[in-house]
């Protein structure tokens, strides 16, 4: 007996219609996709920050070599 809680109300999944089960699957899929995309964006930000830092260091080294 699987329970689903919506707005503090518990529902028994066994009593869901097929349409309701499909909606719940879509909600779960949406949440999973959203979590994955947030992770990817976070990862991209980390890489971008590393690349910017690498560029800054390279530019500083180049400037110090020019002196």
Order of alpha helices (4+ residues) and beta strands (2+ residues): beta-beta-alpha
